[in-house]
């Protein structure tokens, strides 16, 4: 198995933004939630690999797997509760980001496109 090294700058050709939900009061003084850019390097360069639509049957329901897999330089602060905005569209992070090769050089983040469940 080949060792996975650092990402080259040329591989990262797509700009993405990480966002997280933030609670607060809206203009009418009511509790609301909104997506905000995360404060630590919200805009990053990434490699985007669209995947073929795939579905699986689990827990009695049909579930989508991933629409796009984003690869970025290693970060430990990316959580499944966040989302990615790419080309102006939101992408829900599904599952934990994967440390490719276990060397803390790059992570892969599987995502579903569109807004699902307010994400």
TIDREN-125970 format. One record per atom (N, C-alpha, C): residue in three letters; x, y, z. Coordinates in nm, 2 decimals. Example, Ala and Ser with C-alpha at 12.3 -4.5 7.8 and 13.67 -1.06 7.14 Angstrom:
! residues 2
[r 'Ala' [1.32 -0.57 0.78]]
[r 'Ala' [1.23 -0.45 0.78]]
[r 'Ala' [1.32 -0.33 0.78]]
[r 'Ser' [1.28 -0.22 0.71]]
[r 'Ser' [1.37 -0.11 0.71]]
[r 'Ser' [1.29 0.00 0.79]]
! end
This chain:
! residues 119
[r 'Unk' [0.08 -0.12 0.00]]
[r 'Unk' [0.00 0.00 0.00]]
[r 'Unk' [0.09 0.12 0.00]]
[r 'Unk' [0.06 0.22 -0.09]]
[r 'Unk' [0.14 0.34 -0.10]]
[r 'Unk' [0.11 0.43 0.02]]
[r 'Unk' [0.21 0.50 0.06]]
[r 'Unk' [0.20 0.60 0.17]]
[r 'Unk' [0.13 0.72 0.12]]
[r 'Unk' [0.04 0.78 0.19]]
[r 'Unk' [-0.03 0.90 0.15]]
[r 'Unk' [0.05 1.02 0.21]]
[r 'Unk' [0.10 1.10 0.12]]
[r 'Unk' [0.18 1.22 0.16]]
[r 'Unk' [0.09 1.35 0.16]]
[r 'Unk' [0.16 1.46 0.19]]
[r 'Unk' [0.08 1.59 0.19]]
[r 'Unk' [0.02 1.62 0.06]]
[r 'Unk' [-0.09 1.70 0.07]]
[r 'Unk' [-0.15 1.74 -0.06]]
[r 'Unk' [-0.07 1.85 -0.13]]
[r 'Unk' [-0.06 1.84 -0.26]]
[r 'Unk' [0.00 1.94 -0.34]]
[r 'Unk' [-0.10 2.06 -0.36]]
[r 'Unk' [-0.05 2.18 -0.37]]
[r 'Unk' [-0.13 2.30 -0.39]]
[r 'Unk' [-0.22 2.28 -0.51]]
[r 'Unk' [-0.17 2.22 -0.62]]
[r 'Unk' [-0.25 2.21 -0.74]]
[r 'Unk' [-0.37 2.12 -0.72]]
[r 'Unk' [-0.37 2.03 -0.63]]
[r 'Unk' [-0.48 1.94 -0.60]]
[r 'Unk' [-0.60 2.01 -0.54]]
[r 'Unk' [-0.57 2.12 -0.47]]
[r 'Unk' [-0.68 2.19 -0.40]]
[r 'Unk' [-0.72 2.31 -0.48]]
[r 'Unk' [-0.82 2.28 -0.56]]
[r 'Unk' [-0.86 2.39 -0.66]]
[r 'Unk' [-1.01 2.44 -0.64]]
[r 'Unk' [-1.07 2.40 -0.53]]
[r 'Unk' [-1.21 2.45 -0.50]]
[r 'Unk' [-1.21 2.52 -0.37]]
[r 'Unk' [-1.28 2.63 -0.36]]
[r 'Unk' [-1.29 2.71 -0.24]]
[r 'Unk' [-1.42 2.66 -0.17]]
[r 'Unk' [-1.41 2.62 -0.04]]
[r 'Unk' [-1.52 2.58 0.04]]
[r 'Unk' [-1.52 2.67 0.17]]
[r 'Unk' [-1.64 2.67 0.23]]
[r 'Unk' [-1.66 2.74 0.36]]
[r 'Unk' [-1.72 2.64 0.46]]
[r 'Unk' [-1.66 2.64 0.58]]
[r 'Unk' [-1.72 2.56 0.69]]
[r 'Unk' [-1.82 2.64 0.77]]
[r 'Unk' [-1.93 2.59 0.80]]
[r 'Unk' [-2.03 2.66 0.88]]
[r 'Unk' [-2.08 2.57 1.00]]
[r 'Unk' [-2.13 2.64 1.10]]
[r 'Unk' [-2.19 2.57 1.21]]
[r 'Unk' [-2.32 2.65 1.25]]
[r 'Unk' [-2.41 2.58 1.32]]
[r 'Unk' [-2.53 2.64 1.36]]
[r 'Unk' [-2.50 2.73 1.48]]
[r 'Unk' [-2.57 2.84 1.48]]
[r 'Unk' [-2.55 2.93 1.60]]
[r 'Unk' [-2.69 2.98 1.64]]
[r 'Unk' [-2.72 2.96 1.77]]
[r 'Unk' [-2.85 3.01 1.82]]
[r 'Unk' [-2.85 3.15 1.86]]
[r 'Unk' [-2.96 3.21 1.86]]
[r 'Unk' [-2.97 3.35 1.90]]
[r 'Unk' [-3.11 3.41 1.88]]
[r 'Unk' [-3.13 3.53 1.90]]
[r 'Unk' [-3.25 3.60 1.88]]
[r 'Unk' [-3.26 3.66 1.74]]
[r 'Unk' [-3.37 3.64 1.68]]
[r 'Unk' [-3.39 3.70 1.54]]
[r 'Unk' [-3.44 3.85 1.56]]
[r 'Unk' [-3.47 3.91 1.45]]
[r 'Unk' [-3.51 4.05 1.45]]
[r 'Unk' [-3.64 4.08 1.53]]
[r 'Unk' [-3.72 3.97 1.55]]
[r 'Unk' [-3.84 3.99 1.62]]
[r 'Unk' [-3.83 3.95 1.77]]
[r 'Unk' [-3.70 3.92 1.81]]
[r 'Unk' [-3.67 3.88 1.95]]
[r 'Unk' [-3.71 3.73 1.98]]
[r 'Unk' [-3.73 3.65 1.88]]
[r 'Unk' [-3.76 3.51 1.90]]
[r 'Unk' [-3.64 3.43 1.88]]
[r 'Unk' [-3.63 3.32 1.95]]
[r 'Unk' [-3.52 3.23 1.94]]
[r 'Unk' [-3.51 3.17 1.80]]
[r 'Unk' [-3.40 3.17 1.74]]
[r 'Unk' [-3.38 3.12 1.61]]
[r 'Unk' [-3.24 3.06 1.59]]
[r 'Unk' [-3.22 2.99 1.49]]
[r 'Unk' [-3.09 2.93 1.45]]
[r 'Unk' [-3.05 2.98 1.31]]
[r 'Unk' [-2.92 3.00 1.30]]
[r 'Unk' [-2.87 3.04 1.17]]
[r 'Unk' [-2.73 2.98 1.15]]
[r 'Unk' [-2.70 2.96 1.02]]
[r 'Unk' [-2.56 2.90 0.99]]
[r 'Unk' [-2.47 3.02 0.98]]
[r 'Unk' [-2.35 3.00 1.05]]
[r 'Unk' [-2.25 3.11 1.04]]
[r 'Unk' [-2.11 3.04 1.01]]
[r 'Unk' [-2.03 3.12 0.94]]
[r 'Unk' [-1.90 3.07 0.91]]
[r 'Unk' [-1.82 3.05 1.04]]
[r 'Unk' [-1.74 2.94 1.04]]
[r 'Unk' [-1.66 2.92 1.16]]
[r 'Unk' [-1.55 3.02 1.16]]
[r 'Unk' [-1.50 3.06 1.28]]
[r 'Unk' [-1.41 3.17 1.29]]
[r 'Unk' [-1.26 3.13 1.26]]
[r 'Unk' [-1.23 3.00 1.27]]
[r 'Unk' [-1.09 2.97 1.24]]
[r 'Unk' [-1.08 2.91 1.09]]
[r 'Unk' [-1.03 2.99 1.01]]
[r 'Unk' [-1.01 2.96 0.87]]
[r 'Unk' [-1.14 2.91 0.80]]
[r 'Unk' [-1.24 2.99 0.80]]
[r 'Unk' [-1.37 2.94 0.74]]
[r 'Unk' [-1.36 2.91 0.59]]
[r 'Unk' [-1.28 2.98 0.52]]
[r 'Unk' [-1.26 2.95 0.37]]
[r 'Unk' [-1.14 2.88 0.35]]
[r 'Unk' [-1.15 2.76 0.29]]
[r 'Unk' [-1.03 2.68 0.26]]
[r 'Unk' [-1.03 2.63 0.12]]
[r 'Unk' [-0.92 2.59 0.08]]
[r 'Unk' [-0.90 2.52 -0.05]]
[r 'Unk' [-0.92 2.37 -0.03]]
[r 'Unk' [-0.99 2.31 -0.13]]
[r 'Unk' [-1.03 2.17 -0.11]]
[r 'Unk' [-1.02 2.11 -0.25]]
[r 'Unk' [-1.02 1.98 -0.25]]
[r 'Unk' [-1.04 1.90 -0.37]]
[r 'Unk' [-1.18 1.84 -0.36]]
[r 'Unk' [-1.27 1.86 -0.46]]
[r 'Unk' [-1.40 1.81 -0.45]]
[r 'Unk' [-1.42 1.69 -0.55]]
[r 'Unk' [-1.46 1.58 -0.50]]
[r 'Unk' [-1.48 1.46 -0.59]]
[r 'Unk' [-1.62 1.42 -0.58]]
[r 'Unk' [-1.70 1.47 -0.68]]
[r 'Unk' [-1.84 1.42 -0.69]]
[r 'Unk' [-1.85 1.27 -0.70]]
[r 'Unk' [-1.94 1.21 -0.63]]
[r 'Unk' [-1.95 1.06 -0.64]]
[r 'Unk' [-2.08 1.03 -0.70]]
[r 'Unk' [-2.09 0.91 -0.75]]
[r 'Unk' [-2.22 0.87 -0.81]]
[r 'Unk' [-2.32 0.85 -0.70]]
[r 'Unk' [-2.45 0.88 -0.73]]
[r 'Unk' [-2.55 0.87 -0.63]]
[r 'Unk' [-2.56 0.72 -0.59]]
[r 'Unk' [-2.56 0.70 -0.46]]
[r 'Unk' [-2.57 0.56 -0.41]]
[r 'Unk' [-2.67 0.56 -0.30]]
[r 'Unk' [-2.74 0.45 -0.28]]
[r 'Unk' [-2.84 0.44 -0.18]]
[r 'Unk' [-2.82 0.31 -0.11]]
[r 'Unk' [-2.86 0.30 0.02]]
[r 'Unk' [-2.85 0.17 0.09]]
[r 'Unk' [-2.98 0.16 0.18]]
[r 'Unk' [-3.01 0.04 0.21]]
[r 'Unk' [-3.13 0.02 0.30]]
[r 'Unk' [-3.08 -0.01 0.44]]
[r 'Unk' [-3.11 0.08 0.53]]
[r 'Unk' [-3.06 0.06 0.67]]
[r 'Unk' [-3.17 0.10 0.76]]
[r 'Unk' [-3.19 0.03 0.87]]
[r 'Unk' [-3.29 0.07 0.97]]
[r 'Unk' [-3.43 0.09 0.91]]
[r 'Unk' [-3.46 0.01 0.81]]
[r 'Unk' [-3.59 0.02 0.75]]
[r 'Unk' [-3.62 0.14 0.66]]
[r 'Unk' [-3.51 0.21 0.63]]
[r 'Unk' [-3.52 0.33 0.55]]
[r 'Unk' [-3.42 0.33 0.44]]
[r 'Unk' [-3.45 0.40 0.33]]
[r 'Unk' [-3.36 0.42 0.22]]
[r 'Unk' [-3.27 0.54 0.26]]
[r 'Unk' [-3.14 0.53 0.25]]
[r 'Unk' [-3.05 0.64 0.29]]
[r 'Unk' [-2.95 0.66 0.18]]
[r 'Unk' [-2.92 0.79 0.16]]
[r 'Unk' [-2.82 0.83 0.06]]
[r 'Unk' [-2.68 0.81 0.13]]
[r 'Unk' [-2.58 0.79 0.05]]
[r 'Unk' [-2.45 0.77 0.10]]
[r 'Unk' [-2.38 0.91 0.09]]
[r 'Unk' [-2.31 0.94 -0.02]]
[r 'Unk' [-2.25 1.07 -0.04]]
[r 'Unk' [-2.26 1.12 -0.18]]
[r 'Unk' [-2.28 1.25 -0.19]]
[r 'Unk' [-2.29 1.32 -0.32]]
[r 'Unk' [-2.15 1.37 -0.36]]
[r 'Unk' [-2.08 1.42 -0.26]]
[r 'Unk' [-1.94 1.48 -0.29]]
[r 'Unk' [-1.85 1.44 -0.17]]
[r 'Unk' [-1.73 1.41 -0.20]]
[r 'Unk' [-1.62 1.39 -0.10]]
[r 'Unk' [-1.52 1.50 -0.11]]
[r 'Unk' [-1.51 1.58 -0.01]]
[r 'Unk' [-1.41 1.69 -0.01]]
[r 'Unk' [-1.28 1.64 0.06]]
[r 'Unk' [-1.17 1.67 0.00]]
[r 'Unk' [-1.04 1.65 0.07]]
[r 'Unk' [-0.98 1.78 0.10]]
[r 'Unk' [-0.93 1.80 0.22]]
[r 'Unk' [-0.87 1.92 0.27]]
[r 'Unk' [-0.74 1.88 0.35]]
[r 'Unk' [-0.66 1.98 0.37]]
[r 'Unk' [-0.54 1.95 0.46]]
[r 'Unk' [-0.60 1.92 0.60]]
[r 'Unk' [-0.52 1.84 0.67]]
[r 'Unk' [-0.57 1.79 0.80]]
[r 'Unk' [-0.61 1.90 0.90]]
[r 'Unk' [-0.73 1.88 0.96]]
[r 'Unk' [-0.78 1.97 1.07]]
[r 'Unk' [-0.85 1.88 1.16]]
[r 'Unk' [-0.83 1.90 1.29]]
[r 'Unk' [-0.90 1.82 1.39]]
[r 'Unk' [-1.03 1.88 1.44]]
[r 'Unk' [-1.06 2.01 1.39]]
[r 'Unk' [-1.18 2.08 1.44]]
[r 'Unk' [-1.31 2.06 1.36]]
[r 'Unk' [-1.30 1.98 1.26]]
[r 'Unk' [-1.42 1.96 1.17]]
[r 'Unk' [-1.51 1.85 1.23]]
[r 'Unk' [-1.64 1.89 1.25]]
[r 'Unk' [-1.74 1.80 1.32]]
[r 'Unk' [-1.85 1.77 1.22]]
[r 'Unk' [-1.91 1.65 1.24]]
[r 'Unk' [-2.03 1.62 1.16]]
[r 'Unk' [-2.15 1.71 1.17]]
[r 'Unk' [-2.15 1.79 1.28]]
[r 'Unk' [-2.26 1.88 1.30]]
[r 'Unk' [-2.25 2.01 1.22]]
[r 'Unk' [-2.13 2.02 1.15]]
[r 'Unk' [-2.11 2.14 1.06]]
[r 'Unk' [-2.16 2.11 0.92]]
[r 'Unk' [-2.15 2.21 0.84]]
[r 'Unk' [-2.18 2.19 0.70]]
[r 'Unk' [-2.07 2.26 0.62]]
[r 'Unk' [-2.07 2.23 0.49]]
[r 'Unk' [-1.98 2.29 0.39]]
[r 'Unk' [-2.06 2.37 0.29]]
[r 'Unk' [-2.02 2.48 0.25]]
[r 'Unk' [-2.08 2.56 0.14]]
[r 'Unk' [-1.98 2.56 0.03]]
[r 'Unk' [-2.02 2.51 -0.09]]
[r 'Unk' [-1.94 2.50 -0.21]]
[r 'Unk' [-2.02 2.55 -0.32]]
[r 'Unk' [-1.96 2.64 -0.40]]
[r 'Unk' [-2.03 2.70 -0.51]]
[r 'Unk' [-2.17 2.76 -0.47]]
[r 'Unk' [-2.18 2.81 -0.35]]
[r 'Unk' [-2.30 2.87 -0.30]]
[r 'Unk' [-2.40 2.78 -0.26]]
[r 'Unk' [-2.38 2.65 -0.26]]
[r 'Unk' [-2.47 2.55 -0.21]]
[r 'Unk' [-2.43 2.48 -0.08]]
[r 'Unk' [-2.52 2.45 0.01]]
[r 'Unk' [-2.49 2.38 0.13]]
[r 'Unk' [-2.47 2.23 0.11]]
[r 'Unk' [-2.37 2.17 0.18]]
[r 'Unk' [-2.35 2.03 0.18]]
[r 'Unk' [-2.34 1.98 0.33]]
[r 'Unk' [-2.43 1.88 0.36]]
[r 'Unk' [-2.43 1.83 0.50]]
[r 'Unk' [-2.32 1.73 0.51]]
[r 'Unk' [-2.24 1.74 0.62]]
[r 'Unk' [-2.14 1.64 0.65]]
[r 'Unk' [-2.20 1.52 0.71]]
[r 'Unk' [-2.17 1.40 0.65]]
[r 'Unk' [-2.22 1.28 0.69]]
[r 'Unk' [-2.11 1.19 0.75]]
[r 'Unk' [-2.12 1.16 0.88]]
[r 'Unk' [-2.02 1.08 0.94]]
[r 'Unk' [-1.90 1.17 0.98]]
[r 'Unk' [-1.80 1.10 1.04]]
[r 'Unk' [-1.68 1.17 1.09]]
[r 'Unk' [-1.58 1.19 0.97]]
[r 'Unk' [-1.51 1.30 0.97]]
[r 'Unk' [-1.40 1.31 0.87]]
[r 'Unk' [-1.30 1.20 0.89]]
[r 'Unk' [-1.24 1.16 0.78]]
[r 'Unk' [-1.15 1.04 0.78]]
[r 'Unk' [-1.01 1.09 0.76]]
[r 'Unk' [-0.92 1.06 0.85]]
[r 'Unk' [-0.78 1.09 0.84]]
[r 'Unk' [-0.72 0.99 0.74]]
[r 'Unk' [-0.70 1.03 0.61]]
[r 'Unk' [-0.65 0.94 0.51]]
[r 'Unk' [-0.51 0.90 0.54]]
[r 'Unk' [-0.49 0.77 0.55]]
[r 'Unk' [-0.35 0.72 0.57]]
[r 'Unk' [-0.31 0.73 0.72]]
[r 'Unk' [-0.39 0.79 0.81]]
[r 'Unk' [-0.36 0.80 0.95]]
[r 'Unk' [-0.23 0.89 0.98]]
[r 'Unk' [-0.19 0.97 0.88]]
[r 'Unk' [-0.07 1.05 0.90]]
[r 'Unk' [-0.09 1.20 0.93]]
[r 'Unk' [-0.22 1.24 0.95]]
[r 'Unk' [-0.26 1.38 0.97]]
[r 'Unk' [-0.21 1.47 0.87]]
[r 'Unk' [-0.21 1.43 0.74]]
[r 'Unk' [-0.18 1.51 0.63]]
[r 'Unk' [-0.31 1.56 0.56]]
[r 'Unk' [-0.41 1.48 0.55]]
[r 'Unk' [-0.53 1.52 0.48]]
[r 'Unk' [-0.65 1.44 0.54]]
[r 'Unk' [-0.77 1.51 0.53]]
[r 'Unk' [-0.89 1.44 0.57]]
[r 'Unk' [-0.99 1.44 0.45]]
[r 'Unk' [-1.07 1.34 0.45]]
[r 'Unk' [-1.18 1.33 0.35]]
[r 'Unk' [-1.31 1.35 0.43]]
[r 'Unk' [-1.40 1.43 0.37]]
[r 'Unk' [-1.53 1.46 0.43]]
[r 'Unk' [-1.64 1.43 0.33]]
[r 'Unk' [-1.72 1.33 0.37]]
[r 'Unk' [-1.83 1.29 0.28]]
[r 'Unk' [-1.95 1.38 0.31]]
[r 'Unk' [-2.01 1.42 0.20]]
[r 'Unk' [-2.12 1.52 0.22]]
[r 'Unk' [-2.24 1.48 0.12]]
[r 'Unk' [-2.36 1.53 0.17]]
[r 'Unk' [-2.48 1.52 0.09]]
[r 'Unk' [-2.52 1.66 0.05]]
[r 'Unk' [-2.55 1.68 -0.08]]
[r 'Unk' [-2.58 1.81 -0.12]]
[r 'Unk' [-2.73 1.85 -0.09]]
[r 'Unk' [-2.75 1.98 -0.09]]
[r 'Unk' [-2.88 2.04 -0.07]]
[r 'Unk' [-2.91 2.06 0.08]]
[r 'Unk' [-3.03 2.11 0.11]]
[r 'Unk' [-3.08 2.13 0.24]]
[r 'Unk' [-3.17 2.02 0.29]]
[r 'Unk' [-3.12 1.95 0.39]]
[r 'Unk' [-3.20 1.84 0.45]]
[r 'Unk' [-3.21 1.86 0.60]]
[r 'Unk' [-3.33 1.86 0.65]]
[r 'Unk' [-3.35 1.88 0.79]]
[r 'Unk' [-3.29 2.02 0.84]]
[r 'Unk' [-3.30 2.12 0.76]]
[r 'Unk' [-3.26 2.25 0.80]]
[r 'Unk' [-3.11 2.27 0.79]]
[r 'Unk' [-3.04 2.17 0.73]]
[r 'Unk' [-2.89 2.18 0.72]]
[r 'Unk' [-2.86 2.24 0.59]]
! end
